[in-house]
Amino acid sequence: MKHYTSPRIQRAQLFLMKVSSYLEIACALVLIVAICIAFIPVPQNLYSLYLDNGFDLSDFMKKSFDLVIGVELLKMFCRHDIDSIVEVLLFSVARQMVIDHLAIKEALIGCVAVAILFAVRRFLFVPILDNPDEQERKLEKDQYIKERIADAIAAYKKEMGATSLRERAESSVNTAAADPLNEKEGSE
């Protein structure tokens, strides 16, 4: 969102943000009521399905998928992230493929759509884009870890007397070469 220096424009932006937040909450509440109302006949339909009194399984699955999509849409209203949008789209495409008996071409297009959504979720989804504060915390954590590693390395170097690894290796080779026990073993 672009920030303006004019106080009137800033107040107008703030007002619009608040109004949109309240409208979003109102939509979520209406969706909750609709999901609750739609869930009321599910136990009765399940019992009818059990008794097999001419109840259609396809109709039951259609209503069930609609409830699941409604719940995912509600989660999308609450979470505000890209992952929830991809989930809603996945459920919608899956519902269309399972419930409506599609022709071969349409089923193939549905499979490709699901594959693309999974690929987007797996390879192109960057969680940091959803939460810039999380990115800042991760950078601070990385900086803290780098500082601790640098402190540990400095303490180790101080403990070792600032001798390099090469100097210690050369001294160990020289000590082994001047070792009188090695000369006795070599002459036997």
Residue frames as a rotation matrix with the C-alpha (Angstrom) as fourth column:
MET 1
0.588 0.809 0.000 0.00
0.809 -0.588 0.000 0.00
0.000 0.000 -1.000 0.00
LYS 2
-0.229 -0.662 0.714 1.36
0.616 -0.666 -0.420 3.37
0.754 0.344 0.560 -0.96
HIS 3
0.071 0.178 -0.981 1.83
0.943 -0.332 0.008 5.80
-0.324 -0.926 -0.192 1.92
TYR 4
0.237 0.100 0.966 0.90
0.564 -0.824 -0.053 9.41
0.791 0.558 -0.252 1.34
THR 5
-0.768 -0.599 -0.225 2.15
0.553 -0.445 -0.704 12.36
0.322 -0.666 0.673 3.34
SER 6
-0.513 0.652 0.558 -1.18
-0.460 -0.758 0.463 14.14
0.725 -0.018 0.689 3.42
PRO 7
-0.928 0.161 0.335 -2.99
-0.261 0.358 -0.897 13.49
-0.265 -0.920 -0.290 6.72
ARG 8
-0.004 0.989 -0.150 -6.39
-0.867 -0.078 -0.492 13.52
-0.498 0.128 0.858 4.99
ILE 9
0.213 0.022 -0.977 -5.36
-0.767 0.623 -0.153 10.77
0.605 0.782 0.150 2.58
GLN 10
-0.801 -0.551 -0.232 -3.81
-0.266 0.676 -0.688 8.74
0.536 -0.489 -0.688 5.42
ARG 11
-0.654 0.641 0.402 -7.05
-0.496 0.038 -0.868 9.00
-0.571 -0.767 0.293 7.44
ALA 12
0.286 0.777 -0.561 -9.07
-0.947 0.138 -0.291 7.97
-0.149 0.615 0.775 4.38
GLN 13
-0.192 -0.450 -0.872 -6.80
-0.553 0.784 -0.283 4.94
0.811 0.428 -0.400 3.83
LEU 14
-0.971 -0.181 0.158 -7.11
-0.224 0.438 -0.871 3.95
0.089 -0.880 -0.466 7.48
PHE 15
-0.268 0.953 0.142 -10.90
-0.745 -0.112 -0.657 4.32
-0.611 -0.282 0.740 7.33
LEU 16
0.338 0.382 -0.860 -11.12
-0.892 0.421 -0.164 2.14
0.299 0.823 0.483 4.20
MET 17
-0.580 -0.611 -0.539 -8.90
-0.357 0.785 -0.506 -0.51
0.732 -0.102 -0.673 5.77
LYS 18
-0.879 0.297 0.374 -11.10
-0.327 0.195 -0.925 -0.62
-0.348 -0.935 -0.075 8.88
VAL 19
0.086 0.970 -0.229 -14.31
-0.883 -0.032 -0.468 -0.80
-0.461 0.243 0.853 6.83
SER 20
0.137 -0.079 -0.987 -12.92
-0.746 0.647 -0.155 -3.61
0.651 0.758 0.030 4.68
SER 21
-0.878 -0.462 -0.124 -11.85
-0.246 0.660 -0.710 -5.51
0.410 -0.593 -0.693 7.80
TYR 22
-0.583 0.737 0.342 -15.35
-0.491 0.016 -0.871 -5.18
-0.647 -0.676 0.352 9.29
LEU 23
0.305 0.694 -0.652 -16.97
-0.948 0.157 -0.277 -6.28
-0.090 0.702 0.706 6.02
GLU 24
-0.306 -0.510 -0.804 -14.67
-0.549 0.784 -0.289 -9.29
0.778 0.352 -0.520 5.88
ILE 25
-0.973 -0.001 0.233 -15.64
-0.210 0.438 -0.874 -10.25
-0.101 -0.899 -0.426 9.44
ALA 26
-0.140 0.990 -0.010 -19.32
-0.751 -0.112 -0.651 -9.85
-0.645 -0.083 0.759 8.53
CYS 27
0.224 0.158 -0.962 -18.86
-0.876 0.466 -0.127 -12.13
0.428 0.870 0.243 5.50
ALA 28
-0.730 -0.553 -0.401 -17.11
-0.302 0.787 -0.538 -14.70
0.613 -0.272 -0.742 7.67
LEU 29
-0.776 0.503 0.381 -19.97
-0.367 0.130 -0.921 -14.62
-0.513 -0.855 0.084 10.21
VAL 30
0.231 0.869 -0.437 -22.57
-0.915 0.041 -0.402 -15.06
-0.331 0.492 0.805 7.46
LEU 31
-0.064 -0.355 -0.933 -20.51
-0.686 0.694 -0.217 -17.97
0.725 0.626 -0.288 6.10
ILE 32
-0.954 -0.266 0.138 -20.39
-0.272 0.579 -0.768 -19.58
0.124 -0.771 -0.625 9.57
VAL 33
-0.305 0.923 0.233 -24.18
-0.598 0.005 -0.801 -19.34
-0.741 -0.384 0.551 9.88
ALA 34
0.349 0.434 -0.831 -24.64
-0.934 0.236 -0.269 -20.78
0.079 0.869 0.488 6.37
ILE 35
-0.495 -0.600 -0.628 -22.29
-0.500 0.788 -0.359 -23.69
0.711 0.136 -0.690 7.12
CYS 36
-0.904 0.203 0.376 -24.14
-0.286 0.366 -0.885 -24.45
-0.318 -0.908 -0.273 10.38
ILE 37
0.073 0.989 -0.125 -27.51
-0.761 -0.026 -0.648 -24.39
-0.644 0.143 0.752 8.61
ALA 38
0.255 -0.030 -0.966 -26.19
-0.862 0.446 -0.241 -26.60
0.438 0.895 0.087 5.80
PHE 39
-0.755 -0.627 -0.192 -24.80
-0.456 0.712 -0.534 -29.08
0.471 -0.315 -0.824 8.35
ILE 40
-0.357 0.670 0.651 -28.14
-0.845 0.066 -0.531 -29.63
-0.399 -0.739 0.542 10.12
PRO 41
0.662 0.735 -0.143 -29.52
-0.733 0.596 -0.329 -32.26
-0.157 0.323 0.933 7.67
VAL 42
-0.131 -0.799 -0.587 -26.22
-0.837 0.406 -0.367 -34.16
0.532 0.444 -0.721 7.35
PRO 43
-0.796 -0.174 0.580 -26.87
-0.504 0.721 -0.475 -36.66
-0.336 -0.670 -0.662 10.20
GLN 44
0.199 0.941 0.274 -30.35
-0.413 0.334 -0.847 -37.40
-0.889 0.055 0.455 8.84
ASN 45
0.604 -0.038 -0.796 -28.95
-0.791 0.091 -0.604 -37.85
0.095 0.995 0.025 5.33
LEU 46
-0.517 -0.851 -0.091 -26.26
-0.805 0.520 -0.285 -40.14
0.290 -0.074 -0.954 6.70
TYR 47
-0.527 0.425 0.736 -28.90
-0.365 0.669 -0.648 -42.26
-0.767 -0.610 -0.197 8.44
SER 48
0.602 0.762 -0.239 -30.96
-0.508 0.134 -0.851 -42.39
-0.616 0.633 0.468 5.22
LEU 49
0.174 -0.645 -0.744 -27.84
-0.911 0.181 -0.370 -43.45
0.374 0.742 -0.556 3.37
TYR 50
-0.767 -0.446 0.462 -27.32
-0.618 0.707 -0.344 -46.22
-0.173 -0.549 -0.818 5.92
LEU 51
-0.161 0.806 0.570 -30.88
-0.170 0.546 -0.820 -47.49
-0.972 -0.229 0.049 5.50
ASP 52
-0.957 -0.261 0.124 -30.63
0.097 0.111 0.989 -47.07
-0.272 0.959 -0.080 1.72
ASN 53
-0.049 0.998 -0.032 -34.08
0.573 0.001 -0.820 -45.54
-0.818 -0.058 -0.572 1.42
GLY 54
0.529 0.261 0.807 -33.54
0.848 -0.208 -0.488 -44.30
0.040 0.943 -0.331 -2.09
PHE 55
0.776 -0.328 -0.539 -31.01
-0.067 -0.893 0.446 -41.69
-0.627 -0.310 -0.715 -0.93
ASP 56
0.888 -0.430 0.166 -28.49
0.209 0.056 -0.976 -40.68
0.410 0.901 0.140 -3.57
LEU 57
0.424 -0.826 -0.371 -24.81
0.797 0.145 0.586 -41.02
-0.430 -0.544 0.720 -2.60
SER 58
-0.311 -0.543 0.780 -23.82
0.866 -0.499 -0.002 -38.49
0.390 0.675 0.626 -5.23
ASP 59
0.415 0.558 0.719 -26.11
0.157 -0.822 0.548 -35.89
0.896 -0.115 -0.429 -3.68
PHE 60
0.943 -0.099 -0.318 -24.67
0.322 0.035 0.946 -36.60
-0.083 -0.994 0.065 -0.24
MET 61
0.046 -0.998 0.047 -21.10
0.954 0.058 0.293 -36.23
-0.295 0.031 0.955 -1.52
LYS 62
-0.117 -0.020 0.993 -22.00
0.627 -0.777 0.058 -33.00
0.770 0.630 0.104 -3.28
LYS 63
0.783 0.482 0.393 -23.37
-0.005 -0.627 0.779 -31.49
0.621 -0.612 -0.489 -0.06
SER 64
0.766 -0.553 -0.326 -20.40
0.540 0.278 0.795 -32.76
-0.349 -0.785 0.512 1.94
PHE 65
-0.189 -0.859 0.476 -17.89
0.979 -0.202 0.023 -31.26
0.076 0.470 0.879 -0.49
ASP 66
0.197 0.339 0.920 -19.81
0.325 -0.908 0.265 -27.98
0.925 0.246 -0.289 -0.39
LEU 67
0.986 0.152 -0.062 -19.45
0.098 -0.239 0.966 -27.95
0.131 -0.959 -0.251 3.41
VAL 68
0.363 -0.926 -0.102 -15.73
0.818 0.264 0.512 -28.68
-0.447 -0.269 0.853 3.20
ILE 69
-0.252 -0.429 0.867 -15.21
0.823 -0.567 -0.042 -25.93
0.509 0.703 0.496 0.63
GLY 70
0.604 0.546 0.581 -17.20
0.129 -0.786 0.605 -23.55
0.787 -0.290 -0.545 2.84
VAL 71
0.896 -0.333 -0.295 -14.97
0.330 0.052 0.943 -24.35
-0.298 -0.942 0.156 5.82
GLU 72
-0.044 -0.958 0.283 -11.83
0.968 0.029 0.251 -23.86
-0.248 0.285 0.926 3.71
LEU 73
0.012 0.135 0.991 -13.21
0.553 -0.826 0.106 -20.54
0.833 0.547 -0.084 2.47
LEU 74
0.934 0.338 0.114 -13.78
0.066 -0.480 0.875 -19.51
0.350 -0.810 -0.471 6.09
LYS 75
0.503 -0.835 -0.222 -10.17
0.681 0.225 0.697 -20.44
-0.532 -0.502 0.682 6.90
MET 76
-0.202 -0.566 0.799 -9.06
0.929 -0.368 -0.026 -18.34
0.309 0.738 0.601 3.95
PHE 77
0.536 0.459 0.709 -10.95
0.201 -0.885 0.421 -15.36
0.820 -0.083 -0.566 5.39
CYS 78
0.996 -0.070 -0.063 -9.20
0.053 -0.142 0.989 -15.85
-0.078 -0.987 -0.137 8.73
ARG 79
0.462 -0.886 0.053 -5.63
0.667 0.386 0.637 -16.68
-0.584 -0.259 0.769 7.74
HIS 80
0.894 -0.066 -0.444 -4.92
-0.292 -0.836 -0.465 -14.31
-0.340 0.545 -0.766 4.84
ASP 81
-0.161 -0.986 0.044 -2.20
-0.489 0.119 0.864 -16.39
-0.857 0.117 -0.501 3.25
ILE 82
-0.227 -0.023 -0.974 -1.47
-0.972 0.067 0.225 -17.88
0.060 0.998 -0.037 -0.15
ASP 83
-0.976 -0.211 -0.057 -1.56
-0.205 0.974 -0.094 -21.46
0.075 -0.080 -0.994 1.12
SER 84
-0.481 0.863 0.154 -5.23
0.133 0.246 -0.960 -21.22
-0.867 -0.441 -0.233 2.10
ILE 85
0.142 0.500 -0.854 -6.12
-0.803 -0.447 -0.395 -19.89
-0.579 0.742 0.338 -1.36
VAL 86
-0.554 -0.418 -0.720 -4.40
-0.768 0.591 0.248 -22.85
0.322 0.690 -0.648 -3.00
GLU 87
-0.947 0.236 0.217 -6.27
0.077 0.825 -0.560 -25.23
-0.311 -0.514 -0.800 -0.65
VAL 88
-0.076 0.972 -0.222 -9.65
-0.254 -0.234 -0.938 -23.72
-0.964 -0.014 0.265 -1.56
LEU 89
0.084 0.056 -0.995 -8.83
-0.987 -0.129 -0.091 -24.05
-0.133 0.990 0.045 -5.26
LEU 90
-0.860 -0.439 -0.258 -7.70
-0.465 0.884 0.044 -27.67
0.209 0.158 -0.965 -4.78
PHE 91
-0.701 0.658 0.275 -10.92
0.172 0.530 -0.830 -28.61
-0.692 -0.535 -0.485 -3.01
SER 92
0.123 0.782 -0.611 -13.01
-0.558 -0.454 -0.695 -26.83
-0.821 0.426 0.380 -5.65
VAL 93
-0.188 -0.265 -0.946 -11.31
-0.963 0.238 0.125 -28.61
0.192 0.935 -0.300 -8.54
ALA 94
-0.982 -0.190 0.004 -11.45
-0.185 0.950 -0.250 -31.95
0.044 -0.246 -0.968 -6.71
ARG 95
-0.379 0.917 0.123 -15.16
-0.077 0.101 -0.992 -31.48
-0.922 -0.385 0.032 -6.03
GLN 96
0.213 0.449 -0.868 -15.82
-0.870 -0.318 -0.378 -30.73
-0.445 0.835 0.323 -9.68
MET 97
-0.479 -0.493 -0.726 -13.89
-0.794 0.597 0.119 -33.82
0.375 0.633 -0.677 -10.77
VAL 98
-0.995 0.044 0.094 -15.42
-0.010 0.861 -0.509 -36.23
-0.103 -0.507 -0.856 -8.25
ILE 99
-0.387 0.922 -0.031 -19.03
-0.023 -0.043 -0.999 -35.09
-0.922 -0.386 0.038 -8.16
ASP 100
0.502 0.526 -0.686 -19.70
-0.686 -0.241 -0.687 -34.18
-0.527 0.816 0.239 -11.77
HIS 101
0.277 -0.382 0.882 -18.98
0.412 0.876 0.251 -37.13
-0.868 0.294 0.400 -13.98
LEU 102
0.248 -0.285 -0.926 -16.78
-0.580 -0.809 0.094 -35.34
-0.776 0.514 -0.366 -16.46
ALA 103
0.991 -0.043 -0.126 -15.84
-0.093 0.458 -0.884 -36.27
0.096 0.888 0.450 -20.00
ILE 104
0.551 -0.833 -0.049 -12.32
0.832 0.544 0.108 -37.51
-0.063 -0.100 0.993 -20.61
LYS 105
-0.068 -0.593 0.802 -11.01
0.580 -0.678 -0.452 -34.14
0.812 0.434 0.390 -21.81
GLU 106
0.453 0.320 0.832 -12.52
-0.390 -0.768 0.508 -32.28
0.802 -0.554 -0.223 -18.86
ALA 107
0.989 -0.130 -0.068 -11.16
0.127 0.526 0.841 -34.85
-0.074 -0.841 0.536 -16.40
LEU 108
0.247 -0.950 0.193 -7.71
0.940 0.186 -0.284 -34.50
0.234 0.252 0.939 -17.96
ILE 109
-0.018 -0.191 0.981 -7.92
0.111 -0.976 -0.188 -30.72
0.994 0.106 0.039 -17.63
GLY 110
0.825 0.375 0.422 -8.94
-0.378 -0.189 0.906 -31.17
0.420 -0.907 -0.014 -13.98
CYS 111
0.784 -0.593 -0.182 -5.97
0.608 0.676 0.416 -33.47
-0.124 -0.437 0.891 -13.34
VAL 112
-0.069 -0.815 0.575 -3.61
0.778 -0.405 -0.481 -30.97
0.624 0.414 0.662 -14.95
ALA 113
0.294 0.254 0.921 -5.14
-0.242 -0.913 0.329 -28.19
0.925 -0.319 -0.207 -12.82
VAL 114
0.996 0.056 0.070 -4.61
-0.083 0.293 0.952 -30.21
0.033 -0.954 0.296 -9.63
ALA 115
0.438 -0.899 0.027 -1.03
0.899 0.436 -0.049 -31.01
0.032 0.046 0.998 -10.67
ILE 116
-0.079 -0.437 0.896 -0.35
0.403 -0.836 -0.373 -27.32
0.912 0.332 0.243 -11.33
LEU 117
0.638 0.381 0.669 -1.81
-0.417 -0.560 0.716 -26.36
0.647 -0.736 -0.199 -7.94
PHE 118
0.925 -0.359 -0.123 0.36
0.331 0.603 0.726 -28.96
-0.186 -0.712 0.677 -6.21
ALA 119
0.125 -0.920 0.370 3.42
0.927 -0.024 -0.373 -27.73
0.353 0.390 0.851 -8.12
VAL 120
0.144 -0.012 0.989 2.66
-0.043 -0.999 -0.006 -24.13
0.989 -0.042 -0.145 -7.14
ARG 121
0.903 0.268 0.336 2.25
-0.339 -0.037 0.940 -25.19
0.264 -0.963 0.058 -3.53
ARG 122
0.793 -0.609 -0.035 5.44
0.557 0.700 0.446 -27.26
-0.247 -0.373 0.894 -3.55
PHE 123
-0.022 -0.926 0.378 7.87
1.000 -0.015 0.022 -25.23
-0.014 0.378 0.926 -5.65
LEU 124
-0.319 -0.101 0.942 6.63
0.477 -0.876 0.068 -21.66
0.819 0.471 0.328 -6.00
PHE 125
0.746 0.666 0.026 5.15
0.285 -0.355 0.890 -21.05
0.602 -0.656 -0.454 -2.58
VAL 126
-0.482 -0.872 0.084 7.31
0.366 -0.288 -0.885 -18.78
0.796 -0.396 0.458 -0.43
PRO 127
0.250 0.678 -0.691 5.89
0.917 0.065 0.394 -18.44
0.312 -0.732 -0.605 3.11
ILE 128
-0.516 -0.520 -0.681 7.92
0.734 -0.678 -0.038 -15.30
-0.442 -0.520 0.731 3.78
LEU 129
-0.843 0.254 0.475 5.82
0.199 -0.672 0.713 -13.41
0.501 0.695 0.516 1.21
ASP 130
0.152 0.971 -0.187 2.79
0.546 0.075 0.835 -13.90
0.824 -0.229 -0.518 3.46
ASN 131
0.906 0.151 -0.396 4.46
0.424 -0.332 0.842 -12.53
-0.004 -0.931 -0.365 6.56
PRO 132
0.422 -0.790 0.445 7.23
0.072 -0.460 -0.885 -9.93
0.904 0.406 -0.137 6.17
ASP 133
0.506 -0.220 0.834 7.62
-0.840 -0.346 0.419 -9.74
0.197 -0.912 -0.360 9.97
GLU 134
0.891 -0.174 0.419 8.60
0.016 0.935 0.354 -13.41
-0.454 -0.309 0.836 9.93
GLN 135
0.651 -0.688 0.321 11.29
0.524 0.100 -0.846 -12.62
0.550 0.719 0.426 7.36
GLU 136
0.327 -0.517 0.791 12.69
-0.518 -0.798 -0.308 -9.92
0.791 -0.309 -0.529 9.64
ARG 137
0.664 -0.051 0.746 12.71
-0.692 0.339 0.638 -12.30
-0.285 -0.940 0.189 12.63
LYS 138
0.898 -0.353 0.264 14.45
0.410 0.888 -0.208 -14.96
-0.161 0.295 0.942 10.52
LEU 139
0.451 -0.763 0.464 17.12
0.208 -0.415 -0.885 -12.45
0.868 0.496 -0.028 9.48
GLU 140
0.361 -0.281 0.889 17.61
-0.837 -0.519 0.176 -11.42
0.412 -0.807 -0.423 13.12
LYS 141
0.838 -0.020 0.545 17.88
-0.295 0.824 0.484 -15.08
-0.459 -0.567 0.684 14.14
ASP 142
0.779 -0.584 0.228 20.41
0.557 0.478 -0.679 -15.75
0.287 0.656 0.698 11.36
GLN 143
0.326 -0.656 0.680 22.43
-0.267 -0.754 -0.600 -12.71
0.907 0.014 -0.421 12.45
TYR 144
0.554 -0.060 0.830 22.36
-0.831 0.011 0.556 -13.90
-0.043 -0.998 -0.044 16.08
ILE 145
0.915 -0.211 0.344 23.57
0.184 0.977 0.111 -17.37
-0.360 -0.038 0.932 15.03
LYS 146
0.589 -0.730 0.347 26.38
0.423 -0.087 -0.902 -15.88
0.689 0.678 0.258 12.91
GLU 147
0.322 -0.452 0.832 27.49
-0.676 -0.725 -0.132 -13.74
0.662 -0.520 -0.539 15.86
ARG 148
0.720 -0.020 0.693 27.53
-0.579 0.534 0.616 -16.75
-0.383 -0.845 0.374 18.20
ILE 149
0.863 -0.437 0.252 29.56
0.504 0.771 -0.390 -18.76
-0.023 0.464 0.886 15.68
ALA 150
0.406 -0.731 0.548 32.02
0.057 -0.579 -0.813 -15.89
0.912 0.362 -0.194 15.29
ASP 151
0.435 -0.207 0.876 32.34
-0.869 -0.351 0.349 -15.65
0.235 -0.913 -0.333 19.10
ALA 152
0.872 -0.083 0.482 32.95
-0.127 0.914 0.386 -19.40
-0.473 -0.398 0.786 19.35
ILE 153
0.712 -0.646 0.275 35.62
0.564 0.293 -0.772 -19.27
0.418 0.705 0.573 16.62
ALA 154
0.330 -0.588 0.739 37.32
-0.393 -0.797 -0.458 -16.32
0.858 -0.139 -0.494 18.32
ALA 155
0.594 -0.076 0.801 37.34
-0.786 0.158 0.598 -18.13
-0.172 -0.985 0.033 21.66
TYR 156
0.912 -0.260 0.317 38.78
0.291 0.955 -0.056 -21.25
-0.288 0.143 0.947 20.02
LYS 157
0.535 -0.748 0.393 41.52
0.348 -0.228 -0.909 -19.27
0.769 0.624 0.138 18.31
LYS 158
0.349 -0.381 0.856 42.36
-0.752 -0.659 0.014 -17.54
0.559 -0.649 -0.517 21.56
GLU 159
0.772 0.000 0.635 42.50
-0.472 0.669 0.574 -20.89
-0.425 -0.743 0.517 23.33
MET 160
0.816 -0.459 0.352 44.75
0.567 0.753 -0.333 -22.40
-0.112 0.471 0.875 20.69
GLY 161
0.133 -0.813 -0.566 47.13
0.369 -0.490 0.790 -19.47
-0.920 -0.314 0.235 20.92
ALA 162
0.618 0.246 -0.747 46.29
-0.478 -0.637 -0.605 -18.21
-0.624 0.731 -0.276 17.45
THR 163
-0.591 -0.785 0.186 48.32
-0.324 0.442 0.837 -20.96
-0.739 0.434 -0.515 15.81
SER 164
-0.002 0.580 -0.815 47.14
-0.999 -0.045 -0.029 -21.86
-0.054 0.814 0.579 12.38
LEU 165
0.808 0.382 0.449 46.10
-0.351 0.924 -0.155 -25.31
-0.474 -0.033 0.880 11.37
ARG 166
0.795 -0.560 -0.233 49.04
-0.079 0.285 -0.955 -25.48
0.601 0.778 0.182 9.00
GLU 167
-0.061 -0.848 0.526 51.54
-0.807 -0.269 -0.526 -24.68
0.588 -0.456 -0.668 11.78
ARG 168
0.175 0.174 0.969 50.09
-0.837 0.545 0.053 -27.41
-0.519 -0.820 0.241 14.00
ALA 169
0.979 0.189 0.077 50.19
-0.116 0.825 -0.554 -29.92
-0.168 0.533 0.829 11.14
GLU 170
0.486 -0.868 -0.100 53.82
-0.280 -0.046 -0.959 -29.08
0.828 0.494 -0.266 10.34
SER 171
-0.161 -0.565 0.809 54.82
-0.962 -0.095 -0.258 -29.38
0.222 -0.820 -0.528 13.97
SER 172
0.523 0.381 0.762 53.14
-0.586 0.811 -0.004 -32.76
-0.619 -0.444 0.647 14.28
VAL 173
0.957 -0.248 -0.148 54.96
0.018 0.561 -0.827 -33.99
0.289 0.789 0.542 11.14
ASN 174
0.144 -0.956 0.255 58.29
-0.545 -0.292 -0.786 -32.69
0.826 -0.026 -0.563 12.46
THR 175
0.018 -0.092 0.996 57.69
-0.976 0.214 0.038 -34.33
-0.217 -0.972 -0.086 15.82
ALA 176
0.855 0.340 0.390 56.87
-0.265 0.935 -0.236 -37.65
-0.445 0.098 0.890 14.17
ALA 177
0.764 -0.621 -0.176 59.99
-0.049 0.216 -0.975 -37.47
0.643 0.754 0.135 12.03
ALA 178
-0.142 -0.868 0.476 62.23
-0.653 -0.280 -0.704 -36.73
0.744 -0.411 -0.527 15.03
ASP 179
0.642 0.455 0.618 60.67
-0.766 0.421 0.486 -39.45
-0.039 -0.785 0.618 17.18
PRO 180
-0.426 -0.904 0.045 63.36
-0.902 0.428 0.058 -41.96
-0.072 -0.016 -0.997 18.19
LEU 181
-0.158 0.424 0.892 60.81
-0.248 0.857 -0.452 -44.78
-0.956 -0.292 -0.031 18.40
ASN 182
0.844 0.477 -0.245 60.06
-0.317 0.076 -0.945 -44.45
-0.432 0.876 0.216 14.67
GLU 183
0.194 -0.858 -0.475 63.80
-0.951 -0.045 -0.306 -44.85
0.241 0.511 -0.825 13.88
LYS 184
-0.586 -0.405 0.702 64.03
-0.627 0.775 -0.076 -48.06
-0.513 -0.485 -0.708 15.88
GLU 185
0.279 0.771 0.573 60.98
-0.081 0.613 -0.786 -49.53
-0.957 0.173 0.234 14.16
GLY 186
0.813 0.016 -0.582 62.37
-0.566 -0.216 -0.796 -48.59
-0.139 0.976 -0.166 10.73
SER 187
-0.156 -0.968 -0.198 65.75
-0.979 0.178 -0.099 -50.35
0.131 0.178 -0.975 11.35
GLU 188
-0.369 0.028 0.929 64.20
-0.459 0.864 -0.208 -53.66
-0.808 -0.503 -0.306 12.38
